[in-house]
Amino acid sequence: MSSVPIINISRLLQVGESGLAKAIARACSDVGAFYITDHGISDSTITTLETKAQQFFKLPLQDKQELSFNKSKAFRGYFEKGAEKTAGLPDIKEGFFLGPDASPDDKDLQAGVPMVAPNTWPSERLVPGFCSALNDYTTAMTNLGKVMTQSIMQELEVPEDLIRQIFDPPFYNLTLWHYPAVCTDKHVPTGWGIGPHTDYEAVTILHQDPVGGLQVQTKQGEWVDVPPIQGSKKYNVNHPTMGTLVVLLGDALECLTNGLYRAPVHRVKNSPQHSRYSITYFFQPNINAVIQPLDVPKIRNREYKPTRENATAMPFHYGYHLQMRYAQSFGKGNQAIEENADK
């Protein structure tokens, strides 16, 4: 537990920058993950969405398949267990994926910018309140993501205009996950819901249910558990009051900081007794941002060895890069390469 620090960010939310930024910076450069408490997201916002997510995943498979991500060019909608691969093996999880809801006259949608699309929603009859619960959660998380990213950038002494250039407006993805109760699977005999990986995005903000299963790898190669925590105590299944959220850095932030801050390798093991549900919010650069090391003294001239073995050479266009990564995960890499050949 000591490898993943717990940081109370209430003062950061109330008055802006403080000494908390240094604690966050230490966590970013060490393990690349930390818990946050007093984050300002209400219990009702989280519990409502968690309930709606469980209702959605309990729908008949045929109803969920009507919302298949295969019908979207931006991976919006439902995907079945095994649709995504991590570390070469199918994940033992199903999910529902959404992002900024593009209107027909959205300039990026009309220009064909990758990952820009309308969302796919189940009917209100199937899961009443599902859309509103997701929108409420997304609004709260986007505000939190802005605060966290602003703190990280300011501690690196990144000028405000450069922060705006990269993150204004931010892009995001939000994914609901269901990891079924399983010990082994014919494709993944070890029972991993998702194998070792790093996230593509800038900052991941994760809510876990009481089941747990998340592990993060330290710089020394040790795997440490990152269980759900209520305050400074373990989450009590009999008293499901929301406590901490987990923050994980992603590849985009590792690239921007030229490796000063690391994207941690992490994985999730399924429980043999209980289904596991989680809500993952990915705060990201603007979809049209160019990703390259920030030109600031703390980052300039660093030697950088990427955490991800197949890291993309910088600079790169964030939207096209993100599309390629998702396409590779979902077995559509060749299609994405052809679409982006001239980009």
C-alpha positions as CSV (number, residue, x, y, z in Angstrom):
1,M,0.0,0.0,0.0
2,S,2.9,2.4,0.8
3,S,3.9,2.3,-2.9
4,V,0.7,4.1,-3.9
5,P,0.2,7.3,-1.9
6,I,-3.1,8.7,-0.7
7,I,-3.5,12.4,-1.3
8,N,-6.2,14.7,0.1
9,I,-6.9,17.2,-2.6
10,S,-9.6,19.3,-0.9
11,R,-7.4,22.3,-0.5
12,L,-6.4,22.1,-4.2
13,L,-10.1,22.2,-5.1
14,Q,-10.8,25.1,-2.8
15,V,-8.0,27.5,-3.3
16,G,-6.0,26.3,-6.3
17,E,-2.3,25.6,-6.1
18,S,-0.7,24.7,-2.9
19,G,2.0,22.4,-1.5
20,L,-0.3,19.6,-2.6
21,A,1.1,20.0,-6.1
22,K,4.5,18.8,-4.9
23,A,3.0,15.7,-3.3
24,I,1.3,15.0,-6.6
25,A,4.5,15.6,-8.5
26,R,6.3,13.0,-6.3
27,A,3.6,10.4,-7.0
28,C,3.8,11.2,-10.7
29,S,7.5,10.7,-11.0
30,D,7.6,7.7,-8.7
31,V,4.9,5.1,-9.3
32,G,2.7,7.1,-11.6
33,A,-0.4,6.4,-9.6
34,F,-2.1,7.7,-6.4
35,Y,-5.3,7.8,-4.6
36,I,-7.2,11.0,-4.1
37,T,-9.6,11.7,-1.3
38,D,-12.0,14.7,-0.8
39,H,-12.2,15.0,-4.5
40,G,-15.5,16.8,-4.6
41,I,-17.4,14.1,-6.6
42,S,-20.6,13.4,-4.6
43,D,-21.7,10.0,-3.4
44,S,-24.9,10.3,-5.3
45,T,-23.2,11.0,-8.6
46,I,-21.1,7.9,-8.3
47,T,-23.6,5.5,-6.8
48,T,-26.3,6.5,-9.4
49,L,-24.0,5.7,-12.3
50,E,-22.8,2.5,-10.7
51,T,-26.4,1.3,-10.3
52,K,-27.2,2.3,-13.9
53,A,-24.1,0.5,-15.2
54,Q,-25.1,-2.7,-13.4
55,Q,-28.6,-2.5,-14.8
56,F,-27.1,-2.0,-18.3
57,F,-24.8,-5.0,-18.1
58,K,-27.6,-7.2,-16.9
59,L,-29.6,-6.5,-20.1
60,P,-30.0,-9.5,-22.5
61,L,-27.0,-9.8,-24.8
62,Q,-29.1,-9.1,-27.9
63,D,-30.1,-5.7,-26.5
64,K,-26.5,-4.8,-25.8
65,Q,-25.4,-6.0,-29.2
66,E,-27.8,-3.5,-30.8
67,L,-25.4,-0.8,-29.4
68,S,-22.2,-2.5,-30.7
69,F,-19.1,-0.3,-31.0
70,N,-18.6,-1.8,-34.5
71,K,-21.3,0.5,-35.7
72,S,-19.3,3.6,-34.7
73,K,-16.0,4.9,-36.3
74,A,-15.0,6.2,-32.9
75,F,-15.5,3.0,-30.8
76,R,-18.6,4.3,-29.1
77,G,-21.1,1.9,-27.6
78,Y,-21.0,-1.7,-26.3
79,F,-18.3,-4.3,-26.7
80,E,-18.5,-7.9,-25.7
81,K,-16.2,-10.0,-23.6
82,G,-13.1,-10.8,-25.6
83,A,-13.5,-8.0,-28.1
84,E,-10.5,-6.1,-26.8
85,K,-7.0,-7.6,-26.5
86,T,-4.3,-6.7,-24.0
87,A,-0.8,-8.1,-24.1
88,G,-1.9,-10.3,-27.0
89,L,-4.8,-12.0,-25.1
90,P,-8.6,-11.3,-25.1
91,D,-9.7,-9.4,-22.0
92,I,-12.3,-11.1,-19.8
93,K,-14.5,-8.0,-19.5
94,E,-17.4,-6.3,-21.3
95,G,-17.8,-2.5,-21.6
96,F,-19.7,0.5,-22.7
97,F,-17.7,3.4,-24.2
98,L,-18.6,7.0,-24.8
99,G,-16.9,10.4,-25.4
100,P,-17.9,14.0,-26.3
101,D,-21.2,13.8,-28.0
102,A,-20.6,15.4,-31.4
103,S,-23.5,17.1,-33.1
104,P,-24.0,16.8,-36.9
105,D,-22.5,20.3,-37.5
106,D,-19.4,19.6,-35.3
107,K,-16.5,21.0,-37.3
108,D,-14.2,18.1,-36.3
109,L,-16.8,15.5,-37.2
110,Q,-17.3,17.2,-40.6
111,A,-13.5,17.3,-41.1
112,G,-13.2,13.6,-40.3
113,V,-11.0,14.0,-37.3
114,P,-10.7,10.6,-35.7
115,M,-12.4,9.6,-32.4
116,V,-15.0,12.4,-33.0
117,A,-18.6,11.0,-33.2
118,P,-22.0,11.0,-31.6
119,N,-22.5,8.6,-28.7
120,T,-24.6,5.5,-28.8
121,W,-27.3,5.2,-26.2
122,P,-29.7,2.5,-25.0
123,S,-33.4,3.5,-25.0
124,E,-34.7,5.2,-21.9
125,R,-37.1,2.2,-21.6
126,L,-34.3,-0.3,-21.2
127,V,-32.3,1.7,-18.6
128,P,-34.2,4.7,-17.3
129,G,-31.8,7.5,-16.4
130,F,-28.7,6.0,-17.9
131,C,-27.9,8.9,-20.2
132,S,-28.4,11.6,-17.5
133,A,-26.3,9.6,-15.0
134,L,-23.5,9.3,-17.5
135,N,-23.7,13.0,-18.4
136,D,-23.7,14.1,-14.7
137,Y,-20.6,11.9,-14.0
138,T,-18.8,13.1,-17.1
139,T,-19.3,16.8,-16.2
140,A,-18.0,16.3,-12.7
141,M,-15.0,14.3,-13.9
142,T,-14.1,16.7,-16.6
143,N,-13.9,19.5,-14.0
144,L,-11.8,17.3,-11.7
145,G,-9.6,16.3,-14.6
146,K,-8.9,20.0,-15.4
147,V,-8.0,20.7,-11.8
148,M,-5.6,17.7,-11.6
149,T,-4.0,18.5,-14.9
150,Q,-3.6,22.2,-14.1
151,S,-1.8,21.2,-10.9
152,I,0.5,18.8,-12.7
153,M,1.4,21.3,-15.4
154,Q,1.9,24.3,-13.1
155,E,4.3,22.3,-10.9
156,L,6.4,21.8,-14.0
157,E,6.2,25.6,-14.6
158,V,4.4,25.1,-17.9
159,P,3.1,28.5,-19.2
160,E,-0.7,29.0,-19.1
161,D,-0.9,29.6,-22.9
162,L,0.9,26.3,-23.5
163,I,-1.5,24.4,-21.2
164,R,-4.4,25.9,-23.1
165,Q,-2.9,25.0,-26.4
166,I,-2.7,21.3,-25.4
167,F,-5.8,20.8,-23.2
168,D,-8.3,23.4,-24.2
169,P,-10.8,22.0,-24.8
170,P,-9.9,18.6,-23.4
171,F,-11.0,15.4,-25.0
172,Y,-12.3,12.5,-22.9
173,N,-13.5,8.9,-23.0
174,L,-15.5,7.3,-20.3
175,T,-15.9,3.6,-20.0
176,L,-18.1,1.4,-17.9
177,W,-16.5,-2.0,-17.2
178,H,-18.0,-5.3,-16.1
179,Y,-15.5,-8.0,-15.2
180,P,-17.5,-11.3,-14.8
181,A,-16.8,-13.6,-11.9
182,V,-14.3,-16.1,-13.3
183,C,-11.2,-17.9,-12.1
184,T,-10.0,-19.0,-15.6
185,D,-11.0,-18.6,-19.2
186,K,-10.2,-20.7,-22.2
187,H,-8.4,-17.8,-23.8
188,V,-6.9,-16.4,-20.6
189,P,-6.1,-19.2,-18.2
190,T,-4.7,-16.9,-15.6
191,G,-8.0,-15.2,-15.1
192,W,-6.9,-11.7,-15.9
193,G,-9.8,-9.3,-16.8
194,I,-7.2,-7.1,-18.5
195,G,-3.5,-7.9,-18.8
196,P,-0.5,-5.7,-18.2
197,H,-0.7,-2.4,-20.1
198,T,-0.4,1.4,-19.9
199,D,-3.3,3.8,-20.7
200,Y,-3.0,5.8,-23.9
201,E,-4.4,9.0,-22.4
202,A,-3.1,11.8,-20.1
203,V,-4.8,11.1,-16.8
204,T,-7.1,8.2,-15.8
205,I,-9.5,8.7,-12.9
206,L,-10.9,5.4,-11.7
207,H,-13.8,4.4,-9.4
208,Q,-13.7,0.8,-8.3
209,D,-16.4,-1.2,-6.6
210,P,-15.6,-3.2,-3.4
211,V,-14.4,-6.3,-5.3
212,G,-11.0,-4.9,-6.2
213,G,-8.4,-6.6,-8.4
214,L,-6.3,-3.7,-9.7
215,Q,-2.5,-4.0,-9.5
216,V,0.2,-1.5,-10.4
217,Q,3.8,-2.3,-11.2
218,T,6.5,-0.2,-9.5
219,K,9.7,1.0,-11.1
220,Q,11.4,-1.9,-9.4
221,G,9.1,-4.4,-11.2
222,E,7.1,-5.3,-8.1
223,W,3.3,-5.7,-8.5
224,V,1.3,-4.0,-5.7
225,D,-2.4,-4.2,-5.0
226,V,-4.4,-1.0,-5.4
227,P,-7.7,-2.0,-3.6
228,P,-10.7,0.3,-3.1
229,I,-10.1,2.5,0.0
230,Q,-12.5,4.5,2.1
231,G,-10.5,7.3,3.5
232,S,-7.5,5.7,5.2
233,K,-9.3,2.4,5.7
234,K,-10.2,-0.4,3.4
235,Y,-13.5,-0.1,1.6
236,N,-16.2,-1.8,3.7
237,V,-18.7,-3.7,1.5
238,N,-21.4,-3.2,4.1
239,H,-21.0,0.5,4.1
240,P,-20.6,1.6,0.5
241,T,-19.8,5.2,1.0
242,M,-17.6,6.5,-1.7
243,G,-14.0,7.2,-0.6
244,T,-11.0,7.4,-2.8
245,L,-10.6,7.5,-6.5
246,V,-7.4,6.2,-8.2
247,V,-5.4,8.4,-10.5
248,L,-3.2,6.7,-13.1
249,L,-1.0,8.6,-15.5
250,G,-1.1,7.8,-19.2
251,D,1.2,7.6,-22.2
252,A,0.3,11.2,-23.4
253,L,1.4,12.7,-20.1
254,E,4.6,10.6,-20.1
255,C,5.3,11.8,-23.6
256,L,4.6,15.5,-22.7
257,T,7.0,15.3,-19.8
258,N,9.6,13.3,-21.7
259,G,9.5,10.5,-19.2
260,L,9.8,12.6,-16.1
261,Y,6.3,11.4,-15.1
262,R,5.6,7.8,-15.9
263,A,2.6,5.9,-17.2
264,P,2.5,2.9,-14.8
265,V,1.9,-0.6,-16.1
266,H,-1.2,-2.0,-14.5
267,R,-3.6,-5.0,-14.7
268,V,-6.9,-6.3,-13.3
269,K,-7.5,-9.8,-12.0
270,N,-11.1,-11.1,-12.0
271,S,-12.6,-12.5,-8.9
272,P,-13.7,-16.1,-8.9
273,Q,-16.7,-15.3,-6.7
274,H,-18.0,-11.8,-7.6
275,S,-18.6,-9.7,-10.7
276,R,-16.5,-6.5,-10.6
277,Y,-17.7,-3.1,-11.9
278,S,-15.6,0.0,-12.4
279,I,-16.0,3.4,-14.0
280,T,-13.0,4.8,-15.9
281,Y,-12.7,8.4,-17.0
282,F,-9.8,9.2,-19.3
283,F,-8.9,12.9,-19.3
284,Q,-7.0,13.8,-22.5
285,P,-5.4,16.5,-24.6
286,N,-7.4,18.3,-27.2
287,I,-8.1,15.8,-30.0
288,N,-6.1,18.0,-32.5
289,A,-3.1,18.6,-30.2
290,V,0.4,17.8,-31.3
291,I,2.1,15.7,-28.6
292,Q,5.8,16.3,-28.0
293,P,8.0,17.1,-25.0
294,L,7.1,20.3,-23.3
295,D,9.7,23.0,-23.9
296,V,10.3,23.9,-20.2
297,P,13.5,23.6,-18.2
298,K,12.4,20.7,-16.0
299,I,11.8,18.6,-19.1
300,R,14.1,19.9,-21.8
301,N,17.0,17.7,-22.8
302,R,15.9,14.7,-20.7
303,E,16.9,11.2,-21.9
304,Y,13.7,9.3,-22.3
305,K,13.0,5.6,-22.4
306,P,9.3,5.0,-22.9
307,T,7.4,2.7,-20.6
308,R,5.5,1.3,-23.6
309,E,7.7,-0.9,-25.9
310,N,5.9,0.1,-29.1
311,A,5.8,3.8,-28.3
312,T,5.0,6.2,-31.1
313,A,7.7,8.5,-32.2
314,M,7.1,12.1,-31.3
315,P,5.8,14.5,-32.4
316,F,2.4,13.0,-33.3
317,H,-1.2,14.2,-33.8
318,Y,-3.1,13.1,-30.7
319,G,-6.4,12.1,-32.5
320,Y,-4.8,10.0,-35.1
321,H,-2.6,8.4,-32.5
322,L,-5.5,7.6,-30.2
323,Q,-7.5,6.0,-33.1
324,M,-4.5,3.8,-34.0
325,R,-4.1,2.6,-30.4
326,Y,-7.8,1.7,-30.0
327,A,-7.8,0.1,-33.4
328,Q,-4.9,-2.1,-32.4
329,S,-6.6,-3.1,-29.2
330,F,-9.8,-4.1,-31.0
331,G,-8.2,-5.9,-33.9
332,K,-8.8,-3.1,-36.5
333,G,-5.2,-1.9,-36.9
334,N,-4.9,-2.4,-40.6
335,Q,-8.1,-0.5,-41.2
336,A,-6.8,2.4,-39.2
337,I,-3.4,2.4,-40.9
338,E,-5.2,2.7,-44.3
339,E,-7.4,5.5,-43.1
340,N,-4.5,7.5,-41.7
341,A,-2.0,6.7,-44.4
342,D,-1.9,10.3,-45.7
343,K,-2.4,12.1,-42.3
